[in-house]
Amino acid sequence: MFENRGKKRALLAALLLAAALPLAGCTRYTPPEMESGEAVPESGRAVQETAETDEGQAAAEGTASGKSGEDESTVRAEAAGPVIEIYDDAWSTDSPREPVKVKGIYISAYAAGSRERMARIIEEIDRTELNAVVIDFKDDNGNITAEVESPMLQELGVCRPYISDLPGLLSELREHGIYTIARVVSLRDPKMGETRPQWCFQSESGEVLRDSDKMAWLDPYNEEVREYLAEVGRQAALAGFDEVQFDYIRFSTNNSLQKAAAKAAGESSKTDIITELAGYIYDELSSEGVYVSADVFGAIISSSGDAQAVGQDYAALASSLDYICPMIYPSHYGDGNFGLDHPDLHPYETIMGALADSKTALDTAGAETTQKTAVVRPWLQDFTASWLKNHIAYGGEEIRSQIQAVYDAGYEEWILWSASNKYHYGALESEEEQQN
């Protein structure tokens, strides 16, 4: 599968695999089954397919990671000073654009389609240190959120133009110096469950399998699926986005879907196939003049069990992308991670701990090859995890402490997540404050 990949990437993947084997072992991780039909990751807390935000809305995967390794015992709060080495250059040489050190927010297609809301958002971006937006291009329901001139996408009937004038919106954002990122929800796709069931994981009787939220999942082993996702990315590039970011580029944690994925894998590992898919998409899109990124669970950075369960190998994916965006929300790490009683109560220490793990993972992989790796750009939490027993209200202080942790860990980019698009702009520095 993926026969046309270059020898250089194959060699790199082999080196990374060789480095990972002593740590992960050679056996496939098989999570135990929960009553709900969801799989329990090695790290303990079930990785959710959706999570409730502070507004009670179903959030996209960005707010739904599990927790990291269960053996974590070091308190990163006592780390002696910042990490010095910084990954500050994307390794793509195909894109003519200059890299931007992103300080961004997520914007839903509904908000992006409202002139009023976008005017207010642009005003806040102009006033603060923000310089980027992540906008739904393929949303959580499988809809392409703007009109596109793609025979494939038109035939599939996936276009719902919530954003009536996407080129005009992107042009306006560009005039304000705002970097634009297209969010593409990848393998979780309820629409294809109806229109292309043969592209989705199915039961032995041919019925489309669905997760606990009744969502179908595309089969990444299917050649048509990889071309479909590449075409979505191409259309985002043609629309004028600076970057295409792939979310849900992983396997479901649902037990039935896990079993179907394991059966389909054959002799391949799930991490191999997701890494190959990311590499294929990168190869297809980098020549289009856009950067390529992907969102990954924070848990997979230090937990090989979680990585195998969802198919996300952190270091291997970083070798296939310009940017890698770990979702390291404090609310989604279980008690005891990073030596903390309840990580949601400790936003600074949690982010520091997660990024320390990130650096270790990428440094270890980097020692095996001279290839550059993706820039790390974490997702940060701008919502209150009211579903947790032990949580705090997240406001300006908590947002700022996470951002400071990113800088203290030696990194320079970040994106805030709020499914409701209600951000604590007061926590963000103005242009004058940045200069002082």
C-alpha positions, -999 to +999 in steps of 0.1 A: +000+000+000+011+035-007+035+022-033+047+056-046+063+068-014+100+078-018+129+057-006+140+085+018+107+084+038+108+047+039+143+047+053+133+073+079+103+052+089+124+022+093+149+040+115+121+054+137+105+019+140+138+004+150+142+031+177+107+025+189+107-013+192+128-015+224+103+009+240+070-003+227+077-040+223+065-061+193+030-071+204-002-053+194-019-034+222-054-048+229-073-025+252-099-041+275-135-034+267-157-010+287-194-015+292-200+014+268-181-004+241-152+020+243-117+009+247-096+018+278-062+032+268-031+020+285-029+053+303-062+047+322-088+073+313-109+064+283-101+086+253-134+102+244-146+107+209-163+139+220-163+159+252-185+185+267-172+220+267-178+246+294-208+256+273-222+221+273-216+217+236-202+186+219-167+196+211-145+182+183-117+158+190-095+188+199-110+187+234-110+150+238-076+134+245-069+108+271-042+109+297-005+101+293+016+073+306+004+057+339+039+055+353+045+092+352+059+103+386+081+133+380+067+167+390+076+190+361+065+220+383+100+219+397+118+219+364+149+241+367+144+267+339+133+266+303+143+241+277+168+258+255+166+240+222+137+251+200+123+236+168+117+268+149+117+258+112+093+238+093+112+212+072+091+215+040+111+231+012+082+229-013+062+258+000+072+293-011+055+309+019+075+321+049+067+302+081+046+321+107+050+316+144+013+309+150-006+323+180-041+313+170-077+304+178-102+279+165-133+293+146-162+271+136-177+273+101-208+288+116-189+317+131-167+321+100-199+324+079-212+353+100-199+387+089-208+402+123-189+376+143-159+376+121-157+414+123-156+411+161-130+383+159-108+403+135-110+433+158-098+412+187-070+397+166-058+431+155-058+443+191-039+413+206-009+391+199-031+367+179-021+363+143-038+331+131-072+313+128-081+276+124-114+274+104-135+243+098-132+234+061-144+198+065-164+198+097-173+171+123-204+161+103-184+154+072-195+186+054-172+208+032-182+242+045-178+262+013-185+257-024-156+241-043-150+233-079-141+196-074-159+170-095-152+144-068-166+164-039-195+176-059-204+140-069-202+130-032-226+158-023-206+169+007-207+207+002-227+227+027-216+264+022-219+277+057-192+301+046-208+318+015-177+336+003-147+317+016-122+334-009-135+368+002-131+359+039-096+346+034-087+377+014-099+399+042-080+379+068-049+382+047-053+420+046-052+420+084-020+399+083-038+368+097-025+334+089-052+309+079-054+272+087-081+249+073-092+223+098-101+190+080-118+164+102-104+133+085-114+097+093-144+103+115-170+110+089-208+103+094-217+116+059-196+090+042-213+064+064-244+072+044-231+080+009-200+057+007-205+029+032-179+008+014-153+034+024-161+028+061-153+001+086-181-025+085-193-055+104-190-090+090-226-086+078-218-055+059-233-030+083-214+003+088-198+003+123-203+034+144-189+048+176-209+057+207-219+090+191-233+071+160-205+083+139-190+062+111-152+060+105-134+059+072-111+030+066-075+044+061-065+011+044-088+021+015-071+037-015-101+058-023-102+072+012-067+085+010-074+102-023-106+117-009-087+133+020-060+145-003-086+161-026-102+179+004-068+192+013-062+203-023-094+222-024-085+240+009-052+250-007-070+263-039-094+283-017-064+302-004-056+287+030-020+290+041-021+256+059-042+225+060-045+208+094-058+172+096-078+164+127-091+129+136-063+113+116-064+082+137-085+051+146-116+052+168-113+040+204-147+022+201-142-015+208-160-028+177-141-003+155-109-013+171-115-050+163-124-041+127-093-020+124-071-048+138-086-073+114-081-050+084-045-043+094-032-078+087+005-077+092+007-039+093+005-019+125-021+008+129+007+033+136+023+024+103-009+030+083-017+064+099+019+075+094+018+064+058-015+082+053-001+114+067+030+111+045+009+105+014-012+136+021+019+156+028+035+146-005+003+155-024-002+189-007+033+203-002+036+210-039+004+230-037+021+258-017+005+250+017+020+238+049+006+205+063-001+198+099-020+172+121-036+171+155-026+143+178-037+132+213-014+144+240-016+110+256+003+093+227+035+113+233+046+091+262+022+061+262+030+035+236-003+017+244-023+048+235-003+053+204-009+018+192-046+020+201-053+051+179-025+046+154-006+078+162+032+075+166+043+109+177+078+109+163+069+091+131+041+116+123+064+145+131+087+132+104+059+134+078+045+169+085+054+206+087+037+211+120+024+186+147-002+199+171-006+178+203-038+184+222-024+188+257-054+202+275-049+199+313-085+186+317-077+155+296-049+141+317-059+117+345-050+121+381-013+115+389+000+125+355+032+146+357+031+140+395+000+162+398-030+153+419-055+166+394-039+181+362-068+204+354-060+223+386-025+229+374-025+243+339+011+256+339+027+224+353+006+202+330+017+220+298+053+220+310+052+183+316+035+174+283+060+195+263+089+181+282+077+147+271+073+160+236+109+172+235+122+139+248+103+119+223+114+140+193+150+143+205+152+105+209+139+100+174+161+128+160+192+111+173+185+083+148+183+105+117+196+139+103+161+147+090+143+177+104+111+172+123+079+191+124+074+222+144+055+215+176+025+238+180+003+227+209-035+231+214-042+248+247-074+248+268-097+278+268-128+262+283-139+249+317-140+211+321-172+212+342-177+174+336-148+167+359-152+163+396-119+181+403-118+211+380-114+248+381-130+276+360-106+285+332-102+323+328-076+347+319-051+336+345-053+299+334-050+308+297-019+330+303-002+304+325-005+278+297+009+302+271+038+310+295+044+273+299+048+269+262+074+296+261+092+283+292+093+248+277+112+263+247+085+265+222+070+295+204+036+286+189+002+277+203-035+276+194-064+280+218-094+257+216-130+267+226-158+248+208-181+278+215-155+302+201-157+323+233-122+332+242-106+351+271-091+378+249-081+398+280-054+371+287-037+379+254-010+406+251-015+437+230+011+449+205+023+475+230+027+449+258+047+426+235+071+454+227+078+462+263 
